[in-house]
Amino acid sequence: MKSIEKTYDVAVIGGGLSGLTASIYLAKAGLYPFFIVEKMNQLGGRAMTVKKKGASLNMGVHAFYLDGEGEAG
């Protein structure tokens, strides 16, 4: 596998609502290249849909997480 080294001007930490919004503003301002660092396997942060007991639940920044693992109690 060939390695390609890239240089970025900005790193956005977190691909949730704030990180994605910051990325839009960076792009509109012409401040690129930049990259987004996200620990989850998808962007969106807490804004996601999860399936639990056969139901689809829309989660968001309004959700309260009781167990600290990203699932509603």
C-alpha distance (Angstrom), angle and dihedral (degrees) to the residues before:
residue distance angle dihedral
M1 . . .
K2 3.78 . .
S3 3.79 116.8 .
I4 3.79 118.5 -137.1
E5 3.77 117.5 -164.7
K6 3.79 116.0 -150.1
T7 3.76 132.1 -175.0
Y8 3.78 121.3 -142.9
D9 3.78 129.3 -165.4
V10 3.82 95.8 -151.6
A11 3.81 137.9 21.4
V12 3.80 116.8 -154.8
I13 3.80 109.3 -153.5
G14 3.79 109.8 -147.6
G15 3.78 130.6 20.7
G16 3.77 97.1 -137.8
L17 3.79 126.4 112.5
S18 3.80 94.3 -68.9
G19 3.80 95.0 45.2
L20 3.80 93.1 48.0
T21 3.81 91.2 46.5
A22 3.81 90.4 50.0
S23 3.81 88.9 50.1
I24 3.81 91.2 53.9
Y25 3.80 90.6 51.7
L26 3.81 91.4 47.2
A27 3.80 91.4 51.5
K28 3.82 93.1 46.6
A29 3.81 89.6 50.0
G30 3.81 90.9 50.5
L31 3.82 92.5 -117.1
Y32 3.78 99.3 144.4
P33 2.90 160.3 169.5
F34 3.79 92.8 59.3
F35 3.76 134.3 148.3
I36 3.79 136.0 -149.3
V37 3.81 120.7 -129.6
E38 3.82 112.4 -154.4
K39 3.82 127.0 170.3
M40 3.81 95.5 -157.3
N41 3.80 124.2 75.5
Q42 3.81 91.9 -113.2
L43 3.77 138.7 37.5
G44 3.79 122.5 -112.5
G45 3.79 103.9 73.4
R46 3.79 110.8 -143.3
A47 3.82 91.6 -8.6
M48 3.80 98.2 96.0
T49 3.77 143.2 111.9
V50 3.80 117.8 -114.8
K51 3.78 128.9 -173.2
K52 3.78 116.7 -133.4
K53 3.81 126.8 169.6
G54 3.81 91.3 -14.9
A55 3.80 95.3 -50.8
S56 3.79 129.4 106.9
L57 3.78 112.5 -131.5
N58 3.79 122.3 -164.3
M59 3.77 107.0 -141.8
G60 3.76 125.3 -166.3
V61 3.76 144.5 152.5
H62 3.80 87.6 -64.9
A63 3.84 92.0 65.8
F64 3.77 120.2 104.0
Y65 3.79 114.8 -141.6
L66 3.78 114.1 -152.4
D67 3.80 102.5 178.6
G68 3.82 98.4 44.8
E69 3.80 92.2 -123.9
G70 3.80 99.5 97.2
E71 3.81 97.6 -96.4
A72 3.75 125.7 112.5
G73 3.79 112.6 -115.1
